[in-house]
């Protein structure tokens, strides 16, 4: 049994408790055969047995006309049944607290209950033997007088005749099968009172604990996913204005320099937003998308930048058509493309070029790179808001199995690469 998942001194989760967790059966709130379970169960059994012992003592005291006999009979009844109810559980609790291996513990618990049943049998015999000792005066008043009838023998003494009648009654009224049935019935009583019913709960307890733990883990994972989705939504909400603000700032300076080109750029921006915003909002609040959707967003953005930058900007997208339906996180690629233009090409004199390349280095891996021939990698590049958000999203979605790498190209420029695992159904 997993000791880490089940502490004997701690209460069980509500969904593990057998038969509910009412205050009357409070012992069920703890692991079966644990010390808290034993204490609370023994206390409950003691109250129930005491309630039965009281009328037994009163009845026998009235019947025998001997108060002292009634009191001691009630005490014998109480302690006899208390031993029946607690002997096995006490030994089983001792076994379980030894922290034995699983198989050894289970064998020990079963053996403890069986030994407790045997002890309970002798306790019952001890209790019954005393109760059957009614005072002699009462026995004599209840003696049945039997006429010998036509017997030719001399009348027997009352004691001999009573013994003869008792033997005859036992012979006629208790055949072997009756004795067997009574024995089975007594064993069932001793077993049920002595912890036999608790054995079933004991053997199913670890399964119920495992199921409860599994449910809690699923709930925790579901909560973590919801929190992750919320966090991704916040990160994306940061990326969208980041892209828009940079574009609008560039548009503002262009209005002063060339109003006609600014107007054309504004029209292209509107077309770009009309094409991209619905894609960002569809399916789970924009938290999932396909590679094709992200490439289209980048394509419309680069077309917009071409309107603004003219012949200074050229671009190419190398992506096999069969890869377009692959899952790909939203807004990552456009953020990298924006960084390539802002940090690589806008500050470069002369023409520049951006290449988006998609490939699968392995059957279950996807790699998307954005390279430019701009001014190259500068100190501090890679720590901006957009790239930091990309790393945070990759961490939330894929853990350590995905990464974003920024590197300088040997000839000139920079390359940013996202590599991530593919889901099994899309690999």
C-alpha positions in Angstrom: 0.0 0.0 0.0 1.3 3.4 -0.8 2.1 5.0 2.6 2.6 8.4 1.0 -1.0 8.5 -0.3 -2.6 7.2 2.9 -1.7 8.5 6.4 -3.4 6.5 9.1 -3.8 9.4 11.4 -5.5 11.7 8.8 -9.2 11.7 7.8 -10.1 10.3 4.5 -11.4 12.5 1.7 -15.2 12.7 1.6 -15.4 10.8 -1.7 -13.4 7.9 -0.1 -15.6 7.4 3.0 -17.8 4.4 2.8 -21.4 4.9 3.8 -21.2 8.7 4.2 -19.6 10.7 6.9 -22.3 11.4 9.4 -21.4 12.2 13.0 -22.9 8.9 14.2 -20.5 6.9 12.1 -17.6 9.3 12.5 -15.1 6.4 12.6 -15.7 5.8 8.9 -14.0 9.1 8.2 -10.6 7.5 9.0 -8.7 4.7 7.3 -10.0 1.2 8.3 -8.1 -0.3 11.3 -6.4 3.0 12.0 -6.1 4.2 15.6 -8.7 7.0 15.2 -11.0 4.5 13.5 -10.6 2.0 16.4 -11.2 4.6 19.1 -14.3 6.1 17.6 -15.8 2.7 16.6 -15.1 1.2 20.0 -16.8 4.2 21.7 -19.8 3.8 19.5 -20.0 0.0 20.0 -19.7 0.5 23.8 -22.7 2.9 23.8 -24.8 0.4 21.7 -23.9 -2.6 23.8 -24.6 -0.6 27.0 -28.0 0.2 25.8 -28.7 -3.5 25.3 -27.1 -4.5 28.5 -29.3 -2.3 30.7 -32.6 -4.0 29.9 -31.0 -7.4 30.0 -29.7 -6.7 33.6 -33.1 -5.3 34.7 -35.0 -8.3 33.2 -32.8 -10.9 34.8 -32.8 -9.0 38.1 -36.6 -9.0 38.1 -36.9 -12.6 37.0 -34.5 -13.8 39.6 -35.6 -11.4 42.3 -32.0 -10.7 42.9 -30.7 -7.2 42.1 -27.0 -8.2 42.5 -27.4 -11.0 40.0 -29.0 -8.6 37.5 -26.2 -6.1 37.8 -23.5 -8.7 37.3 -25.4 -10.3 34.5 -25.6 -7.0 32.7 -21.8 -6.4 33.2 -21.1 -9.9 31.9 -23.3 -9.2 28.9 -21.6 -5.8 28.3 -18.0 -7.0 28.5 -18.7 -10.2 26.6 -20.1 -8.4 23.6 -17.6 -5.6 23.9 -14.8 -8.2 23.5 -16.7 -9.7 20.6 -16.8 -6.3 18.9 -13.3 -5.1 19.6 -10.9 -8.0 19.9 -10.4 -8.5 16.1 -10.3 -4.8 15.2 -7.7 -4.1 18.0 -5.4 -6.8 16.7 -6.0 -5.7 13.1 -5.2 -2.1 14.0 -1.9 -3.2 15.7 -1.0 -5.1 12.5 -1.7 -2.1 10.2 0.3 0.2 12.3 3.4 -2.1 12.0 3.8 -0.7 8.4 4.3 -4.1 6.9 4.5 -4.7 3.2 1.1 -4.8 1.4 0.7 -8.6 1.1 2.0 -9.3 4.6 -0.3 -6.6 6.1 -3.4 -8.0 4.4 -2.7 -11.5 5.6 -2.0 -10.2 9.1 -5.3 -8.2 9.1 -7.3 -11.2 8.0 -5.7 -13.4 10.6 -6.3 -10.8 13.3 -10.0 -10.8 12.5 -10.2 -14.6 12.5 -8.4 -14.7 15.9 -10.8 -12.0 17.2 -13.8 -14.2 16.1 -12.4 -17.1 18.2 -11.8 -14.8 21.2 -15.3 -13.5 20.7 -16.7 -17.0 20.8 -15.1 -17.7 24.2 -16.1 -14.3 25.5 -19.7 -15.1 24.6 -19.5 -18.5 26.3 -18.1 -16.8 29.4 -20.9 -14.2 29.4 -23.7 -16.8 28.7 -22.4 -19.2 31.3 -22.9 -16.6 34.0 -26.3 -15.4 32.8 -27.5 -19.0 32.9 -26.7 -19.3 36.5 -30.1 -18.2 37.8 -30.5 -18.4 41.6 -31.5 -22.0 42.9 -34.8 -20.7 44.3 -35.8 -19.5 40.9 -34.8 -22.8 39.3 -36.8 -24.8 41.7 -39.9 -22.6 41.2 -39.7 -23.2 37.5 -39.1 -27.0 37.7 -41.5 -29.0 35.6 -43.2 -31.9 37.3 -43.5 -34.9 35.1 -45.6 -37.9 35.9 -44.0 -41.3 35.2 -47.4 -42.6 33.9 -47.6 -46.3 33.5 -43.9 -46.9 34.1 -43.2 -50.0 36.1 -40.0 -48.5 37.5 -39.8 -46.6 40.7 -40.2 -42.8 40.5 -36.9 -41.1 39.9 -35.6 -38.3 41.9 -36.5 -34.8 40.7 -32.9 -34.0 39.7 -32.5 -37.2 37.7 -35.9 -36.9 36.1 -35.1 -33.2 35.1 -31.7 -34.2 33.6 -33.4 -37.1 31.7 -36.1 -34.7 30.2 -33.4 -32.2 29.2 -31.4 -34.8 27.4 -34.5 -36.1 25.6 -35.5 -32.6 24.6 -32.0 -31.8 23.3 -32.0 -35.1 21.3 -35.3 -34.5 19.7 -35.1 -30.7 19.2 -31.5 -30.2 18.0 -30.5 -32.5 15.2 -27.0 -32.1 13.6 -28.1 -29.8 10.8 -29.7 -27.4 13.4 -26.4 -27.4 15.3 -24.6 -26.6 12.1 -26.9 -23.8 11.1 -26.6 -22.3 14.6 -22.8 -22.5 14.4 -22.8 -20.7 11.0 -25.2 -18.1 12.3 -23.0 -17.5 15.4 -19.9 -17.2 13.2 -21.7 -14.6 11.0 -22.6 -12.7 14.1 -19.1 -12.8 15.6 -17.6 -11.9 12.2 -19.9 -9.0 11.5 -19.6 -7.5 15.0 -15.9 -8.4 15.3 -14.7 -6.4 12.2 -15.6 -8.8 9.4 -17.7 -6.2 7.7 -14.8 -3.7 7.9 -12.6 -6.1 6.0 -14.4 -5.3 2.8 -13.9 -1.6 3.3 -10.3 -2.2 4.2 -9.6 -4.1 0.9 -11.3 -1.5 -1.2 -9.9 1.4 0.6 -6.7 1.8 -1.4 -8.6 1.6 -4.7 -11.0 4.3 -3.5 -8.0 6.4 -2.4 -6.4 6.0 -5.8 -9.6 6.9 -7.6 -10.0 10.0 -5.4 -6.4 11.0 -6.0 -6.9 10.6 -9.7 -10.0 12.8 -9.7 -8.1 15.5 -7.7 -5.3 15.3 -10.2 -7.7 15.7 -13.1 -9.4 18.6 -11.4 -6.0 20.2 -10.8 -5.0 19.7 -14.4 -8.3 21.2 -15.6 -7.8 24.2 -13.3 -4.2 24.5 -14.4 -5.3 24.4 -18.1 -7.9 27.1 -17.4 -5.3 29.3 -15.7 -2.9 28.6 -18.6 -5.6 29.6 -21.1 -6.3 32.7 -19.2 -2.6 33.6 -19.0 -2.2 33.0 -22.7 -5.1 35.2 -23.4 -3.5 38.0 -21.4 -0.2 37.5 -23.2 -2.0 37.6 -26.5 -3.8 40.8 -25.4 -0.4 42.3 -24.9 0.9 41.2 -28.3 -2.0 42.5 -30.3 -1.6 46.2 -29.2 2.1 45.8 -29.4 1.8 45.1 -33.1 -0.9 47.7 -33.7 0.9 50.5 -31.7 4.1 49.9 -33.6 2.3 50.0 -37.0 0.2 53.1 -36.1 3.4 54.9 -34.9 5.0 54.2 -38.2 1.9 55.4 -40.0 1.9 58.6 -38.0 5.4 59.5 -39.2 4.5 58.5 -42.7 1.5 60.9 -42.7 3.8 63.9 -42.3 6.2 62.7 -45.0 3.9 61.3 -47.6 0.1 61.7 -47.1 -0.8 59.7 -50.2 1.4 56.7 -49.2 0.0 57.0 -45.7 -3.5 56.7 -47.0 -2.6 53.7 -49.0 -0.9 52.2 -46.0 -4.0 52.9 -43.9 -6.2 51.1 -46.4 -3.8 48.1 -46.4 -3.9 48.1 -42.6 -7.7 48.0 -42.5 -7.6 45.1 -45.0 -5.0 43.4 -42.9 -7.1 43.7 -39.7 -10.3 42.6 -41.4 -8.5 39.5 -42.6 -6.7 38.6 -39.3 -8.9 39.7 -36.3 -11.7 37.1 -37.0 -9.0 34.4 -37.1 -7.6 35.5 -33.8 -11.1 35.3 -32.2 -12.3 32.0 -33.4 -11.9 28.7 -31.7 -11.4 28.8 -27.9 -11.0 32.5 -27.7 -8.1 32.5 -30.2 -5.9 30.2 -28.1 -5.5 27.6 -30.9 -4.9 28.1 -34.6 -3.3 26.4 -37.6 0.0 27.1 -39.2 -1.8 28.2 -42.4 -3.8 30.9 -40.5 -0.6 32.3 -39.0 1.2 32.3 -42.3 -1.7 34.2 -43.8 -1.5 36.8 -41.1 2.2 37.2 -41.7 1.6 37.4 -45.4 -0.9 40.2 -45.1 1.3 42.0 -42.6 4.3 41.8 -44.9 2.1 43.1 -47.8 1.1 46.0 -45.6 4.8 46.7 -44.8 5.6 46.6 -48.5 3.1 49.3 -49.1 4.8 51.5 -46.5 8.5 50.6 -47.3 8.2 50.1 -51.0 11.0 48.3 -52.8 13.1 48.2 -49.7 11.2 45.2 -48.5 11.0 41.8 -50.1 9.7 38.6 -48.6 9.2 34.9 -49.3 7.2 32.2 -47.5 8.5 28.6 -48.0 5.8 26.3 -46.6 4.6 23.0 -48.1 0.8 23.1 -48.5 0.4 19.9 -46.5 1.8 21.6 -43.4 -0.8 24.4 -43.3 -3.3 22.3 -41.3 -0.8 21.6 -38.5 -1.6 23.2 -35.1 0.5 26.2 -34.3 0.2 28.7 -31.4 -1.4 32.1 -32.5 0.4 35.4 -32.8 3.9 34.0 -32.3 5.0 34.1 -35.9 3.7 37.6 -36.6 5.6 38.9 -33.5 8.8 37.5 -34.8 8.2 38.9 -38.3 7.5 42.3 -36.8 10.8 42.2 -34.8 12.7 41.3 -38.0 11.3 44.4 -39.7 11.7 46.7 -36.8 15.1 45.6 -35.6 16.6 44.3 -38.8 15.3 46.0 -41.9 13.9 49.4 -40.9 17.3 50.5 -39.6 19.2 49.2 -42.6 20.0 51.4 -45.5 19.0 49.8 -48.8 16.9 46.8 -49.6 16.1 43.9 -47.2 14.5 40.5 -47.4 12.6 38.3 -45.0 12.2 34.5 -45.5 9.7 32.4 -43.6 10.6 28.7 -43.8 8.6 25.7 -42.5 10.1 22.2 -42.2 9.8 19.1 -40.1 13.2 18.0 -38.7 11.5 14.8 -37.4 8.2 13.1 -37.9 6.8 14.6 -34.7 8.6 17.9 -34.7 7.8 21.2 -36.5 10.3 24.0 -37.1 9.4 27.5 -38.3 12.2 30.0 -38.9 12.1 33.7 -39.8 15.4 35.0 -41.3 16.3 38.5 -42.4 19.4 40.1 -44.0 19.2 43.2 -41.9 21.7 44.9 -39.6 22.2 41.7 -37.5 21.8 40.7 -33.9 22.2 43.5 -31.5 22.8 43.5 -27.7 19.4 43.1 -25.9 17.6 41.7 -28.9 15.4 38.8 -27.7 14.4 40.3 -24.4 11.6 42.5 -25.7 7.9 42.1 -24.8 6.9 40.2 -27.9 9.7 37.6 -27.7 9.4 37.3 -23.9 5.7 36.5 -24.4 6.5 33.9 -27.1 8.8 32.1 -24.7 6.1 32.2 -21.9 3.5 30.8 -24.2 5.8 28.0 -25.4 6.6 27.2 -21.8 2.9 27.1 -20.9 1.9 25.0 -23.8 4.7 22.6 -24.3 7.0 22.8 -21.2 10.6 22.1 -22.1 9.8 20.4 -25.4 9.5 23.6 -27.3 11.9 26.6 -27.6 12.6 29.9 -29.4 16.1 30.5 -30.5 17.6 33.8 -31.8 20.9 33.6 -33.7 23.0 35.8 -36.0 23.5 34.6 -39.6 27.1 34.1 -40.8 26.7 36.5 -43.7 24.4 39.1 -42.3 21.2 39.4 -40.5 19.3 37.3 -37.9 17.3 34.1 -37.8 14.6 33.3 -35.2 13.5 29.7 -35.0 10.5 28.2 -33.2 10.6 24.4 -32.8 7.8 22.5 -31.1 6.3 19.0 -30.9 3.4 18.0 -33.0 0.3 16.3 -31.6 0.0 12.6 -32.5 -3.0 13.1 -34.7 -1.2 15.8 -36.7 2.3 14.3 -36.8 
